[in-house]
């Protein structure tokens, strides 16, 4: 059990950093007219727990109203993950 207490937060930290960087690279590639990261790969990062990193990366982009809005699917996945995480924490406290 102690290894899970270290492993899970470490994994979530890494996947959130990866998600944030991937989203920034994807947006920059789109702005430069280069090939973008496939949306399925970005969604996989979110599903694996990188949704908060994705939201942090998208915050500056949302201020520019000419850009496409954030997918409701990402917000739903992040909301479910936060709810499940809060439930697990409440259960063990």
KANORCOR-V117942 format. One record per residue. N is the residue number from 1. RES is the residue in one letter. PHI is phi in radians with two decimals (999 if undefined). OMEGA is omega in radians with two decimals (* if undefined). BURIAL is b if it has 9 or more other ideal C-beta (glycine too) atoms within 8 Angstrom, else e. Layout:
N	RES	PHI	OMEGA	BURIAL
N	RES	PHI	OMEGA	BURIAL
//
This chain:
1	X	999	3.13	e
2	X	-1.04	3.13	e
3	X	-1.18	3.07	e
4	X	-1.18	-3.14	e
5	X	-1.16	3.08	e
6	X	-1.69	-3.05	e
7	X	-1.15	-3.09	e
8	X	-1.15	3.10	e
9	X	-1.07	3.12	e
10	X	-1.13	3.10	e
11	X	-1.08	-3.13	b
12	X	-1.10	3.09	b
13	X	-1.10	-3.13	e
14	X	-1.13	-3.09	e
15	X	-1.18	3.08	b
16	X	-1.24	3.07	b
17	X	-1.14	3.12	b
18	X	-1.06	3.13	b
19	X	-1.08	-3.14	b
20	X	-1.08	-3.13	b
21	X	-1.13	-3.14	b
22	X	-1.08	-3.14	b
23	X	-1.17	3.12	b
24	X	-1.11	3.10	b
25	X	-1.07	-3.14	b
26	X	-1.10	3.14	b
27	X	-1.13	3.13	b
28	X	-1.17	3.11	e
29	X	-1.09	3.10	b
30	X	-1.12	3.14	b
31	X	-1.18	-3.13	e
32	X	-1.54	-3.13	e
33	X	1.39	3.10	e
34	X	-1.56	3.11	e
35	X	-1.11	-3.09	e
36	X	-1.72	3.07	e
37	X	-1.28	-3.14	b
38	X	-1.01	-3.10	e
39	X	-1.06	3.11	e
40	X	-1.06	3.11	e
41	X	-1.21	3.09	b
42	X	-1.13	3.13	b
43	X	-1.18	3.09	b
44	X	-1.09	3.08	e
45	X	-1.04	3.14	b
46	X	-1.15	-3.11	b
47	X	-1.09	-3.14	e
48	X	-1.29	3.08	e
49	X	2.10	-3.09	b
50	X	-1.65	-3.09	b
51	X	-1.13	-3.14	b
52	X	-1.17	3.07	e
53	X	-1.11	3.11	b
54	X	-1.13	3.13	b
55	X	-1.14	3.09	b
56	X	-1.12	-3.14	b
57	X	-1.26	-3.05	b
58	X	-1.49	-3.09	b
59	X	-0.95	3.11	e
60	X	-1.16	-3.12	e
61	X	-1.22	-3.09	b
62	X	-1.15	3.12	b
63	X	-1.22	3.10	e
64	X	-1.51	-3.01	e
65	X	-1.24	3.13	e
66	X	-1.39	3.14	e
67	X	-1.46	3.10	e
68	X	-1.17	-3.13	e
69	X	-1.20	3.14	e
70	X	-1.16	-3.12	e
71	X	-1.10	3.06	e
72	X	-1.07	3.11	e
73	X	-1.09	3.13	e
74	X	-1.10	3.13	b
75	X	-1.10	3.12	b
76	X	-1.14	-3.14	e
77	X	-1.08	-3.14	b
78	X	-1.11	3.11	b
79	X	-1.06	3.10	e
80	X	-1.13	-3.14	e
81	X	-1.12	3.12	b
82	X	-1.14	3.12	e
83	X	-1.10	3.12	e
84	X	-1.12	3.11	e
85	X	-1.07	3.12	e
86	X	-1.12	3.11	e
87	X	-1.12	3.13	e
88	X	-1.14	3.12	e
89	X	-1.11	3.13	e
90	X	-1.11	-3.13	e
91	X	-1.12	-3.09	e
92	X	-1.52	3.07	e
93	X	-1.62	*	e
//
